[in-house]
Amino acid sequence: MLGLRVALLSVFCLTFAVAPVHSREHKKHEDFGMGLSTEVAAPEREVIEAVEAIVDNGIIQGSFEYNKDKYIDKANAATSSSLFPEWTEPGTVFYKVRTKVLAPANFKETRDEGTLAVRYVVQSKDAGKTILRIDAVFVEDFRRTSHPSDGSVESAEFRDIQDHVDALELQKTQAQQGEKHRQEELARQALERKSEENETLALAAAQTSVQSLEQHVQDLRRQAERVIKAPGGQLKSAPFHTASILKPLDAGTEVVIVVSTPYWFGVETEDGQHGWVHRDQLEPLP
């Protein structure tokens, strides 16, 4: 009898040693399987471009296999998934799938290995607004039991998509500002040529105006300069955390802000390289 108890205790301990441990919040039953449907203030083509980037990034946000993980990796883009019914309504549909997932977090009562799939549906509402629907589901390989999501995956994936949409909007704004600055520069050059043809008084007035403008630009540049806080920061290719790192920035490195967002600064480094730095990594010049 003692040997049997020892054997059962060993099996019990082994089971808990290999099974993943998740810190899950208690969710109401009606919270599971609702998915996410929201309106994005951007044209359909921009939302599709952002969704394609997220589908191809190889990770599924909002879930994990083990507590030390931040997300589920090794996911692949797919043209379809049998885990969802066929989509027959209007819209462009994308899928991201990860197989051999062990009891992913934030899916109801998961206990086994299976497949996790995320579906994204992009539908145009009007010229400047798009409807985005995201659904996630986990299906066990052995029992084929379907486990609905509590919404964490959908919300996290949407945040990444919104970051990409914001980046595209910023790029468009930068292009518009660049054209505006080009026109201003052409106008300034024309004014300088005209000033050279005027009499001495007009030339002196124009020179004074140019000097005032240059001083104003220098003042504005001083206000836009920042330094990297200790212990250092990262220059990103786009304004979101999963963007690629262009290069590390040492503490004390000076940068010039060219674009400002609520959480990120578009900056130019001393060697002329452009990228994005999170606000928390910058401080004013001493």
C-alpha positions in Angstrom: 0.0 0.0 0.0 2.8 2.4 0.8 4.5 1.6 -2.5 1.2 2.4 -4.3 0.9 5.8 -2.5 4.5 6.7 -3.5 3.9 5.8 -7.1 0.7 7.9 -7.2 2.5 10.8 -5.6 5.3 10.5 -8.2 2.8 10.6 -11.1 1.0 13.6 -9.5 4.3 15.6 -9.1 5.4 14.7 -12.6 2.2 15.9 -14.1 2.5 19.3 -12.4 6.2 19.6 -13.3 5.6 19.4 -17.0 2.2 21.2 -17.3 2.4 25.0 -18.0 1.3 27.3 -15.2 -0.8 30.3 -16.2 -1.8 33.2 -14.0 -5.3 33.6 -15.5 -7.9 36.1 -14.3 -11.4 34.7 -13.6 -13.6 35.7 -16.6 -17.4 35.6 -16.8 -18.8 32.9 -19.1 -20.3 35.5 -21.4 -16.9 37.2 -21.9 -15.5 34.2 -23.9 -15.9 34.0 -27.6 -17.2 37.5 -28.2 -14.3 38.5 -30.4 -13.5 42.2 -31.2 -15.2 44.4 -33.8 -14.2 48.1 -34.0 -14.0 51.0 -36.3 -10.6 52.3 -37.4 -10.2 55.9 -38.5 -8.2 55.1 -41.6 -8.8 54.0 -45.2 -9.2 50.3 -45.9 -5.9 50.1 -47.8 -4.0 51.3 -44.8 -5.7 48.9 -42.4 -5.1 46.0 -44.8 -1.4 47.0 -45.0 -1.2 47.1 -41.2 -3.0 43.7 -40.8 -0.7 42.1 -43.3 2.3 43.3 -41.3 0.8 41.8 -38.1 -0.2 38.5 -39.8 3.4 38.1 -41.1 5.2 39.0 -37.8 5.2 35.4 -36.5 3.8 36.1 -33.0 0.4 36.0 -31.4 0.0 38.7 -28.7 -2.3 38.3 -25.6 -1.5 34.7 -24.8 1.4 32.5 -23.8 2.3 28.9 -23.0 4.3 29.5 -19.9 4.4 32.3 -17.4 7.9 33.4 -18.5 6.7 34.0 -22.0 5.4 37.4 -23.3 3.5 36.0 -26.3 3.2 32.9 -28.5 5.8 32.7 -31.3 6.3 30.6 -34.4 2.9 31.5 -35.8 2.4 31.5 -39.6 0.2 33.4 -42.0 -2.5 31.3 -43.6 -5.1 31.8 -46.4 -7.8 29.8 -44.4 -8.4 27.9 -41.2 -10.8 25.0 -40.5 -11.1 26.3 -37.0 -13.5 29.0 -38.2 -16.6 28.7 -40.3 -16.3 29.9 -43.9 -16.5 33.7 -44.1 -19.3 34.6 -46.6 -19.8 38.3 -45.8 -18.0 41.2 -47.6 -14.4 42.0 -46.6 -10.8 40.9 -46.8 -10.0 38.0 -44.5 -6.6 37.0 -43.1 -5.5 34.2 -40.8 -2.6 33.6 -38.4 -2.1 30.0 -37.1 0.2 28.4 -34.6 0.1 24.6 -34.2 1.3 22.4 -31.3 0.5 25.0 -28.6 0.3 23.7 -25.1 -2.7 25.0 -23.2 -2.4 28.7 -24.2 -3.5 31.3 -21.6 -6.7 33.3 -21.9 -8.7 30.6 -23.6 -11.4 28.9 -21.6 -10.4 25.7 -19.7 -7.4 24.7 -21.9 -5.6 21.6 -20.7 -4.0 20.0 -23.8 -2.0 20.6 -26.9 -3.7 22.0 -30.0 -3.9 24.7 -32.6 -4.5 28.4 -32.0 -5.9 30.5 -34.9 -6.6 34.2 -35.2 -8.9 35.6 -38.0 -8.9 39.2 -39.1 -11.7 40.6 -41.3 -11.2 44.1 -42.9 -14.4 45.8 -44.2 -14.5 49.3 -45.7 -17.1 51.7 -44.2 -16.3 54.8 -46.1 -13.4 56.7 -47.6 -11.7 57.3 -44.2 -13.1 54.6 -41.9 -12.7 50.8 -41.8 -14.4 48.1 -39.8 -11.9 45.6 -38.3 -13.1 42.3 -36.7 -10.7 40.0 -34.9 -11.5 36.5 -33.5 -9.3 33.9 -31.8 -9.9 30.2 -31.0 -8.0 27.3 -29.6 -8.9 23.7 -30.6 -7.3 20.6 -28.9 -5.6 18.1 -31.3 -6.8 14.9 -29.4 -10.4 15.7 -28.4 -11.0 18.4 -31.0 -12.6 20.5 -28.2 -12.9 24.1 -29.1 -11.9 26.8 -26.5 -13.1 30.4 -27.0 -10.9 33.4 -26.2 -11.6 35.8 -23.4 -10.7 38.7 -25.7 -7.1 39.2 -24.6 -5.7 38.0 -27.9 -8.0 40.1 -30.0 -7.3 43.2 -27.9 -3.5 42.8 -28.0 -3.5 42.1 -31.7 -5.6 45.1 -32.4 -3.2 47.3 -30.4 -0.4 46.2 -32.7 -2.5 46.8 -35.8 -3.4 50.3 -34.5 0.3 51.1 -33.9 1.0 50.2 -37.6 -2.0 52.3 -38.8 -0.7 55.2 -36.7 2.8 54.8 -38.2 1.4 54.9 -41.7 -0.6 58.0 -40.9 2.6 59.7 -39.4 4.5 58.8 -42.6 1.8 60.4 -44.6 1.9 63.5 -42.4 5.7 63.6 -42.7 5.4 63.5 -46.5 2.9 66.4 -46.4 5.1 68.4 -44.0 8.1 67.7 -46.2 6.3 69.1 -49.3 5.2 72.1 -47.3 8.8 72.8 -46.1 10.0 72.4 -49.7 7.6 75.0 -50.9 8.6 77.3 -48.1 12.2 76.8 -49.0 11.5 77.6 -52.7 9.6 80.7 -51.6 12.5 81.8 -49.4 15.0 81.3 -52.2 12.7 83.4 -54.5 12.6 86.1 -51.9 16.4 86.1 -51.6 16.8 86.5 -55.4 14.3 89.3 -55.4 16.0 91.0 -52.5 19.3 91.1 -54.5 17.6 93.1 -57.2 16.1 95.7 -54.8 17.7 98.8 -53.5 20.0 98.8 -50.5 17.2 99.5 -48.0 15.0 96.7 -49.2 18.0 94.4 -49.2 18.9 95.4 -45.7 15.3 94.7 -44.6 15.3 91.3 -46.3 18.6 90.4 -44.6 17.2 91.4 -41.2 14.1 89.3 -41.9 16.2 86.3 -42.9 18.4 86.7 -39.8 15.4 86.8 -37.6 14.0 83.7 -39.3 17.3 81.9 -38.8 17.5 82.9 -35.2 13.9 81.6 -34.7 14.8 78.3 -36.4 17.8 78.0 -34.0 15.6 78.7 -31.0 13.1 76.1 -32.2 15.8 73.6 -32.8 17.1 74.1 -29.3 13.6 73.4 -27.9 13.4 70.3 -30.1 16.8 68.8 -28.9 16.8 66.0 -26.4 19.3 63.6 -24.9 19.1 59.9 -24.2 18.6 59.0 -20.6 20.8 56.5 -18.7 21.3 53.7 -19.2 20.6 54.3 -22.9 17.9 53.7 -25.5 17.0 52.2 -28.8 16.4 53.8 -32.2 13.4 52.0 -33.7 12.3 51.8 -37.4 8.6 52.6 -36.5 6.7 53.9 -33.4 5.8 50.7 -31.8 7.5 48.3 -29.4 7.8 45.3 -31.8 9.4 47.4 -34.5 13.0 46.5 -35.5 15.9 48.2 -33.8 18.0 50.4 -36.1 20.7 50.8 -33.5 21.3 51.3 -29.8 21.8 54.8 -28.5 24.2 55.5 -25.6 23.1 57.6 -22.6 23.8 61.3 -23.4 23.4 61.0 -27.1 21.8 64.1 -28.5 18.9 63.9 -31.0 16.5 66.4 -32.6 12.8 65.8 -32.5 11.1 66.1 -35.9 7.8 64.4 -35.2 5.9 64.1 -31.9 3.2 61.6 -30.9 1.7 60.9 -27.5 4.2 58.1 -26.8 7.0 58.3 -29.4 9.3 60.9 -30.9 10.5 60.8 -34.5 14.1 61.9 -34.2 17.2 62.7 -36.2 20.6 61.6 -34.7 23.8 63.5 -34.9 24.9 61.4 -37.9 21.7 62.2 -39.8 19.9 58.9 -39.2 16.1 59.0 -38.7 14.0 56.7 -36.4 11.7 56.5 -33.4 12.5 56.7 -29.7 10.0 56.2 -26.9 9.4 59.4 -24.8 10.5 57.6 -21.6 14.0 57.3 -23.0 14.5 61.0 -23.6 15.1 64.1 -21.4 15.8 67.8 -22.1 19.3 69.1 -22.6 21.0 70.0 -19.3 
